[in-house]
């Protein structure tokens, strides 16, 4: 194992250093979704088209094929009684933690919500909640009740009335009880035990059993995120929220054991990417040593090592300016800065990241479960143009324009002039016919 992990340590002193970092960035980006021309990308398209064509019949077939659960369309939905029973049987301490997490997220999302209608002179803006939202909750490697909270609570803050949760039937042919209990706690009554590409297809176009939604949100693997891209336009999507990523910026003030643990917390998602950028060769070597020790203690040791060697790196750069420059190029999902008192100053220089975690005690897990911002974040370099999911993603804005006769008179000639410059005579005449212009 030491020799295997040793390969992830690279330095600016190596002649091919930049090429290695560029290659790593391309690899990390590629993990988020499939190329539409690839065999996998074409499979995604074929499954979606098949579900759109054959509806419930196709959903049932793909659920059996990919999740090993034989279901009739009548069995897709989780009954309210099942949700209630899951809520009754959940560990009470866990339920208290879920309730507090919900409270934290609701408080944060309420503070950042912008959906207040505003009127100005002759113009305005109207915000309307999206009517129906579909949430994809992963369920393959681990049950994720946190995803229900991080997607549903922002939608509820925005005023969404219809929330649909889909999750693959990987737990005894159904959905894990803790996910169901969280749905019940949030008063979500429409839950389906389907996942993957077929769930995205069903939500985006509807079936006899499942009504179409207006937007699909939530994290997932390459298959789910590629399906969301394919369905975009038919429905809205949040972002490409693919396999987990962390990039840690650290200097000699960082605790190498903690840095290693933070890297492993994302690599264990399988696939997951964990990158350390530092200007300290001493720290880099210590982190590598702790990675080797801590990885040996994990249950999924081989899978995590595979993620570290394929999608991760410990990179030593010449100075902190170079570190920041590369961090912005990666545009990573989670960016954690562990540079002592300099952490806040460095954070101000970061332009591209889904979420920034500042300081030794702001581990990514705090954001995953507790702090308030959603953990549904852009991956694959898409933080260059996408943002963390928030309550503001669940409203749509409508422009309001109301001109009086006197107001139109003030600008009629300018409007006519612009329309005629574009050769759009009918536009110009629509102003002239009202008695303005020549």
N, C-alpha and C positions, 0 to 999 in steps of 0.2 A: 504493500500500500504506500509506503513513503515515496518510492520511486514513481509510482503512478501519480500521486498528488503533487509531487515536486515539479511536474511539468507545467502546472498552472502558474508558477512564479516566473514572471518576466520583468525585464528591466529596460529602461530607456537606453542603457549602454549597449544593448544588443542591436546589431545592424538592421534587423527586421522587426524591430519593436512596433513601429507605427502600423506595419502591415498586419501584425498579430492582433493589435487592438481593433483595427478596421474589420478584420475577419471575424473577431468575436462579436462586434456590434452587428454585423450582417447575420451571424448565426442566431443571436438573441432575437433580432427582429423577425427572422424567418420562423421561429418557433411559435409566434403569436397566431399566425394563420397559414393556411396552405396557399401556394401559388395556384390560381384558378386553372392554369394549364397543366398542373401536375395530375398524376393519377388520383391522388386523394382529393384534390380540388374538384375534379370531374365527378368523383363519386358523390361528393356533397351536393353538387348541382343535380345529379341524377336522382338522389334520394328526395330532395326538395320537390323537384318536378313530379316525382311519383306520388308523393303525399298530396300535393296540390291536385293531382288527377284522381287518385283513388281514395283519398281522405282516410277515414278511420281504418279501413282494411289495410292500407299500407302502414299506418302508424302501428297497428297490432303486429304486423309481420316484422317490422324493423325492431320493435321492442323485444320480441322474442329472439331475434337474431343477435342483437347487440347486448341486450341486458339479461337474456335468459329467463324472461318472465312471459308466460303465455297468458295474455289478457284479452278479454272481449272489450269492445268499446264501452259497455256498461260498467266495466271494472276500472276504467281509466281514472275516474274521479274518486277522491277520498271523501267518505261520508262525514257529515258533521259529528256523528257519534264517534267515529274513529278519531277525529281531531280532539274531541272532548276527552276521550279515554286516555289519549296520549298526554294531554295536559294534566289529567288527574294523577297519572303514574310517574310523572317526571320527578326527579330528585328535587326536594324543596329548596335546598341551598342553590342548586343550579338555576331553578326558576327565579329565585331572588336576584341572582346575577344577571339573568336575561332581562328582568324588569328594569334593573338599574341601567343596563346597557341601552335599552330602549329609551329610557328617560334622558340619558346623555346625548344620544343621537338626535332625539326630538328637540332638545334645547338648542343644540348647535345649529341644526338645520333651520329652525325657526329664526335664529339670529341672522342667518345669511340669505334668507328668502327675500326675493326682490319683487314678488308678484303683486304689487299694488298698482291699480289703475291710476293713470295720470293724465291730466288734461292741460294743454297749453293753448295759446291763442290760435285758433283755427285748426289745431292738430292735437293729437293725443295718442295714447297707447292703452290697449285693453289686454289684460292677461286672463287666460282661461285655462283651467286645469285640463290636462289630457284625460279623456273619458275612461280609457281602459288600458291597463298596463300588464304586461307579462313579465314575470321574473324567472330567470333560469337559475336554479340552485344546484350546484354540482353535488354529486353524491357517490362518485366512484371510489376515490381513495379515502375519504373521510366525510362524515356528516357535517354540514356547515350551517348551523342555525344562525350564525353571525351574518351570513349573506342575506337571509330573509330580513333581518333587522336593518342591515345597511342599504338595502334596496327598497323595502316596503315603507319604512318610516319616512324617508325623504318624500316619497310619493304621497303619503298621508298628510304630511305637513303642507304639501302643495294643493291639497284638496281633491286628490284622485279618489273616486268612489268605487271603482271596480279594479281589483287587484287579483291577478291570477298567478299562482305559483306552480311551476313544473319542476320535477326532480326525478331522476332515473330510479327505477325499482330495484336497487342493488342491496337493500336490507330485507332479507327474507321475502323477496318478491314484492316489496313495497318500499315506502320511504321511511327513513329512520325516525323513531319516535320523537327525538328532540326537535327535529325540523317541524313535525306536525304540531307539537306542543307550542312552538314559537309562533306558528301560523295562527293557532287558536288564541294565543295571548294577544295577537295583533288584530283579532277579529277578521282574519282572512278565511273565507269559507270556500273559495274555489281553488282546489288543489288537485293536481293530476300526477299520477305516478308514471310519467313518461319523461324522457330526457333526450339529450343528444340532438342530432340534426332533425330527426323526425318531430321533436317537440317544437323546435323553432319553425319548422314548416307548418305545423298545425296551428300555431299561434299567429303566424303571418298571413294565412289565407283562410283559416277556419276549416272545420270539418262538421259532420253532422252532430258530433258530440261536443266539440270545443269551438266556441265563438272566437272570431279573430280579435286581435288586440290592436292598439294604435302604436305602441312602442314596446320593444323587447329590450330588457336590460339584464345585467348580471354577468359575472365572470364565468369562465369555462375553458375547456381545452381547445386545441386547434380546430376540431370538428365543429364545435358549437360557435366559435367566433367566426369561422369561415362561413357557416350557415347564416349568421347574423349579417355579414357583409352581403351575401347573396340576396337576402330578403330585404335589404335596405332599399327604400323606395316604395315597396309594397307596404312596409311599416317603417317607423323610425327605430333607431338603435341608439344606445348610449355612447359606446366607444368600442374599440377592440380591447377587451379586458381578458387577455389570454393567460397563459401560464405565468406564475409569479416571478418577479424580478426584484432584486435589491442591489443597489450600488452604494457602497460605503466609502465616504471620504474620511480618512483618518491620518493623524500625524503621530509624533512620538509621545503625545499626551494620552493617547487612547490605551484602553486595557485590551491587550491582544486576545485574552481568553473570551472577553465579551464580544469582540469583533468576530471571532471564529464562530461563536454561538449564534450571532445574528446572521452570518452567512448561511449556516446550516438550517436556520429556521425557514429560509426560503427555498433552499436546495431540496429540502425534504418533500416539497410539493410534488416532485417527480412528474413532469419536468419542472425545474425551477432554476433560475439563474442567480448567482451570487458573485458580485465583483467588488474587489477592494482596490481603490486607487489611493496611493500614499506617496509622500516624499521621503519616507523613512525606510531604509533597507532593513534596519534593525527590527522595526515593527513588523514588516512584511515577513521576515523569517520566523519571528515568534508566532505570528498568526498561523503560518503554515504548520508549525509544530503543534499548535493547539487544535487545528483542523484534523490533523492525523490522529491525535489522541481522542478527540470528541467523536469523530466519525466512527471509531471502533466501538463506541458504546451505544450506537443507534440500532434499532431493530431492523431498519431497512438500509443497512450499511452499504450493500452493493449498489442499490439503486441511487443512493445519495452520492456515492463516489462517481458513478456514471454521470450524474448531473454536474458535479464539480469539474470533471475532466472535459465534458462537452461544452458546457454553457457558462463556465465561470473562470475567474482569473484573479490573481494577486499581482497587481501591476505597480512597479516602482517608477515614479516620474521624477523629473529633475527638480521641479519646484511646485508650489501650490497653484500658481497660475495655470500651469499645464494640467494639473489635476482638475481644476474647475472647467477648463476648456473641453477636456475629454468627457467630463460628466455631462455637460450640456449637449455634446454630440450624441451620447447614449440616450438621452431623453428617457430616463428609466422610470419604472413604475414607482418604486419606493427608493428614496434617496436619504441615507442616514449620515449625518455629519458628526463625527466624534473627534473633535480637535480642541478640546478644552475650552478656554475662554475665547478662542478665535471662531468657534462654531457658528455663532450668530452672524459674524461679519462675512464668513464664507457663504452662509445661506443666502445673503442678499445678492450674491453674484450668480446664483443658480437661476437660469431662465426656463429650463425644460425639465420638468419632473412631475409625476402624478401627485406625489405627496412628499414633503420634506420633513424629516425627523431631526430635530436639533438637540444635540447633547447626549451624554452617555446614558441617561436614564429614559430617553424617548425611544425605546425599542419599537420595531415595526409592529409587534404584537399589541402594543397599546392602541395603535391605529386600527388594527384588525378587529378589535373587540370592543373598545371602550371610549376613546377620546371624543367621538362625535362625527368627524368627517367620515364619509363612506369609504369602505375599503374596496369598492368597485372602482378601479383606476385604469387609465390607459396603459397599454403595454406595447412591446414591439416598436419602440421609437415614436409611437403616436402621441406621446406627451408633448411633442412639438406643436400639435394643433388641437389636442383634445384635453379635457379636464376631468377631474374626479366627478363621479356621479353626485348630484345634489338635488335638493328640492326644486331648484331652478330648471332642471331638465324635464320636469313634469308639468310645465306650463308652456303654453304657446302664446306668442304676442301677436296682436292684430293692430295694424296702424289705423288710427282714426283721423279722418280729414273732413272738416266741415267749413265750407267757405260761404259767406254771404255774397249778395250781388255787389256790394261795395268792396268787399275784399277781392273778389275776382277782377273787378275793374282796375284795381291797382297793378295787377300783374298780367292782364290778358295779352297785351302786346308782346311781352317777353315770352310767354308760353307759345304764342303763334309763331314768333320768330324762330324759336328753337325747333318747333314741329316742322316748319317749312325747311329748315336747314337739314333736317333728316329726311326730307322728301315724303313726309307723312301728312298729306293734304287733309285727310279725314280728321286727324287729330286737331289740326288748325281750325277746320271748319266747325268742329264740335264746340269751340270757343266762340267763333264768329257768329254762329247761329243764335247765340244768346244775346247778340246785340253789341258785341265788342270787336274792335279791330276793323280793318277795311275789307 
